[in-house]
Amino acid sequence: MAVEKGKAGTGFWGRILHVNLTEGSFEYEDLDREVYAKYLSGVGLGAKVLWERLKPGVDPLGPDNILGFTTGVLTDTPSLFTGRFTVVGKSPLSGGWGDSNCGGYFAPFLKRCQVDAVFFYGAAEKPVYLYLDGKDVLIEDAGEIWGKDIIETEEYLKAKHGKRVQVASIGQAGENKCRFAGICNDGGRIAARSGLGGVMGSKNLKAVVAAGKKRVGAVQKDVMKELTKEYRENLGKMRFLEKVLDGNSLALTGWITRVLPIYPRQPSFLWRTILRKFGTPGLTAMSAESGDSPIKNWGGSGCKDFPLSTVKAIGPDAVLQFQKKKYGCYSCPIQCGGIMKVDKGPHQLAETHKPEYESICAFGGMALNNDVYSIFKLNDMCNRAGIDTISCGAVCSFAVECFENGLLTEKDTNGVKLAWGDGEALIRLTEMIINREGIGDVLAEGVKVASERIQKGSDEYAVHCGGVEPPMHDPRMDIGYGMAYYCDPSPGRHTICSNMYLDLQELEKQFPSADKPAQFFTDKEKYRTDNKAKGIAIDTYFKMLVDCSGLCLFGTQVGGGMPVVKWLNAATGFDFTPDEYLAIGERVHQLRHAFNVREGINEAKNLPHGRVYGNPPLKAGPYKNLTLDMDALGKYYYAEMGWDWETGKPHPARMKNLDLETVAETFK
């Protein structure tokens, strides 16, 4: 069916698409410029629509949930690092707010369909996919591709609609409503967290095919190009480090961090060098040595249970030997990804995406597995099936520990003997999770629900934050992570805020309200809780701004002082101050939190599993005998956000200042 073309020239189209899968119908909604002045696009637009249209109390895997694909204001404009889209919906894992962010090339092609977002309602009677190109919107039969993995799905749809279309789809895990399934594009990029692939599967929606061609444009295109040129030149500095940096020197950096009592401000040029040369696998040995990596299902420490002699087998050099070519998302000059060819070992792969640090650690140190071939295989399996490697690795480690302690037996696991360090057993267990086979049917529910079903005291090993498996960064390394794991509306998320991010992003260069971090600090300063909340709050608002813009988090960290505000004003024609943009970020964050409160969720009542913050404390390593005071962290954070500790309700005056009076009225 033909549709009227949208408007161009301001960084946004002013139009979103609503698709009713139950009825097989769709309608466009035109939005006023004022909506974008309050929420921009991306996660902000998603939060607005879900707050207004999603009724509280619905089943996340039922037809009443809403699933949204949103692009950012800077997506497909003359800025850098803008290949990101955000998926939103009610999370099957947490039961509250869910969002997930992903790169690749899907975002600009979706935006070129002359919409800023697409929202799905209801559920199709049989499998379907959506095709849109800016002229036509088609709900097509997906019967022939239901059951296929995401690689096969992409190949089928590109053969049918043309090689230049971009596809976001679910694999078997999403079809089977795994609660930590994700949504994939580009053959291995994945919007992994929050379990929104399971929501997509519950709607019988196999894929979204974006075939748009019209660029959105910008008000001051030439200004944007000049800003981009300057920032790109800044990213070209210190390139000589790429020649001298190797996996051993990174491991040494981790060791120094572990043994020294004084810590320097993290330099963005070093992170840029690591990403450009190794990608995130550059963190593997360094993080294990420094104590950043959780080890043995959060019950061990790297220097004792997974030392350098062990972790080197899955470190950056071990991974990079298989890289065939570099991969970068749309408008990215760093290219931290890679296309790999594993041409030796028991699990050879002709072409696969480079596993990220999170995936390597989740299937590596978390399970004491240093078999690089099994990790490549597991990463490829999860990409193809559309499953979050963080949650999947955590669930597998939980199962191994349950097996070790006699809570699961070979009868439960279909004869598979689970043991620490056994990569082949992890492969078989992951197959069972993807297909909901045997114990995999239980584990596909996530560790919280799986533990409730297994019982027998298994909650001792069920490490989660508000129902969500935590990522591969220990908050004892950076208590900023602790605040996010505990108190963010989407809990257990490492991409929201941290003290390290404040170091790298240099927010003080463009936001007057942001303080400059200390150049050096000690252990005593590192674990203070009374002076961290303001910085973490500003970093959180900035992250919301980043996701509203369609920017990459890494892109904000590799150059120091990314010109986000100047880009936004040049794209949209707005004339907002930096702190007015931070207020937009806060507005979005407050709305995500309000969503949870309306659902009966107060993050403060969902204390993370004790192992996450050192209860009981580790017996070895840099965090030996250390337990974080999570109540102190949470209370300072809540006070900074203006949330009531007992109820979670936002303060009415704070909401009024953010032009959210109608939201505040909900809680009277």
Summary of the structure (lengths in Angstrom):
residues: 668
radius of gyration: 23.0
end to end distance: 45.0
largest distance: 66.1
contacts: 2591
relative contact order: 0.12
helix: 44%
strand: 14%
